[in-house]
Amino acid sequence: MAAGYQELFIEQGSDFVTTITLDDVYGEPFDLSDYTGKSQIRKSYYSANATAEFTITIINPIAGVIGINLTSVNTSNVPAGRYVYDIVIKNSNNERTRVLEGIVNVLPRVTVF
């Protein structure tokens, strides 16, 4: 399965929550039973360290639904700018698949709450 592409927009200092639904090569929901996920944001593909890490939750494994989350504390610590990210899932056999990638745009905030 080739990774999909999605550009994300995150507002600095705000909670970021979204879901994605994964399909297999036949257009059917990708069964995520027995999978875990991981996702990092980096300034570039060649950056040695992650700028932030999304929390990945398997919301509905049979329907292929994944939750992606960054808290307001996390987004406050990310300088405004453009970044790259991807989401990798791993099954119990330790087989890893990159399912989504793209650009993250972190928009600067004005109000500090």
Residue pairs with C-beta under 8 A, 6 or more apart in sequence:
1 24
1 25
1 30
1 97
1 99
3 86
3 98
3 99
3 100
3 101
4 20
4 99
4 100
4 101
5 100
5 101
5 102
6 20
6 100
6 101
6 102
7 102
7 103
7 104
7 105
8 16
8 18
8 85
8 102
8 103
8 104
8 105
9 104
9 105
9 107
10 16
10 70
10 75
10 78
10 104
10 105
10 106
10 107
11 75
11 106
11 107
11 109
12 75
12 76
12 78
12 80
12 106
12 107
12 108
12 109
13 72
13 75
13 76
13 109
13 111
13 112
13 113
14 72
14 75
14 109
15 69
15 70
15 71
15 72
15 75
16 68
16 69
16 70
16 75
17 67
17 68
17 69
18 67
18 68
19 59
19 65
19 66
19 67
19 68
20 65
20 66
20 68
20 87
20 100
21 29
21 63
21 64
21 65
21 66
22 29
22 30
22 32
22 64
22 65
22 66
22 99
23 29
23 30
23 64
24 30
29 62
29 63
29 64
30 64
30 99
31 61
31 62
31 64
32 58
32 61
32 62
32 64
32 65
32 66
32 89
33 61
33 62
34 61
34 91
34 92
35 58
35 61
35 89
35 90
35 91
36 56
36 58
36 89
36 90
37 56
37 57
37 58
37 66
37 87
37 88
37 89
37 90
38 53
38 56
38 87
38 88
38 90
39 53
39 54
39 56
39 68
39 85
39 86
39 87
39 88
40 50
40 51
40 52
40 53
40 54
40 85
40 86
41 50
41 51
41 52
41 53
41 54
41 78
41 83
41 84
41 85
41 104
42 49
42 50
42 51
42 83
42 84
42 85
43 51
43 81
43 83
43 84
44 84
45 84
51 78
51 79
51 83
52 70
52 74
52 75
52 77
52 78
54 68
54 69
54 70
54 85
54 87
55 67
55 68
55 69
55 70
56 66
56 67
56 68
56 69
56 87
57 66
57 67
57 69
58 65
58 66
58 67
59 65
59 66
59 67
66 87
66 89
66 99
68 87
75 106
76 109
78 106
79 106
80 106
80 107
80 108
81 105
81 106
82 103
82 104
82 105
82 106
83 103
83 104
83 105
83 106
84 101
84 102
84 103
84 104
85 101
85 102
85 103
85 104
86 98
86 100
86 101
86 102
87 98
87 99
87 100
87 101
88 96
88 97
88 98
88 99
89 96
89 97
89 99
90 96
90 97
